[in-house]
Amino acid sequence: MNRTGLTFNSRKALMNNIGEAAGTEIANLIAEMAAEIEELRRTKVNVTRIVPTTNVNLMGRNEDAL
């Protein structure tokens, strides 16, 4: 099982240095962000271009799209 968030020691260090309420808030935010990143990684879809695209710049010349 993947564990997201901070370890007990990291949470305790945050709470000791910046206060219990702020430390808890930051630790919870980090845990939520880690869970969101993991979800995005799990559901990521790769896109393959079938036809190359081109851009026309202001001078009227074609340039390859980035």
N, C-alpha and C positions, 0 to 999 in steps of 0.2 A: 504494500500500500504506500503510495506517495504521500508524504506529509508536507503540507504547505504551511507557510508561516514561520515564525521564529521559535527557537528553542526556549525552554524555560529560563536558562541563564541569560539569553539575550533580552527577553521580556523583563526580567528582574533588573538588569542593568539599565534599561530604558527608564523603568519606573523609578529607580533610585536616583538617576541623574536629572530627569526632567519632571518628575512628579508622577504619581500614580495615575491620575486621570489622563494626562497627555501621553504617557507611556503606553497605557492600555489602548488609547485611541490610535496611536501610530502603529502599534503591533497588530491591531485588528485591520487597519487599512492595508498593511503589508500582506496579511493573510488573504484578504479579499482580492488584492491585485494578483497575488500568486495563483489563486484559484482561477481567476479570469484568464490569465496568461496560459495556464494549463489547458483550459477549455478551448481557447483560440488555437493552440497547437494541435489539439485533438481533432478539431473540425476544419483545419486548414485545407483548402482545395487549391491545387496547382492549375494554372491556366496556360494552355498552349495555344499560341497564335497560329491560325491556319493560313491567313493571308497577311503578308507584311504590310504595315501601314506607312504612309508618308505624310509629311507636313509640308505646307507651302509657306515659306517665310515672306516677309514684307517685300523683298526684292523680286518675288515671283519664282524663285528657284525651289525645286523640290529638295527636301532634306529627309533623311531617314528619321523615323520617330524613335524616341528614347524608350 
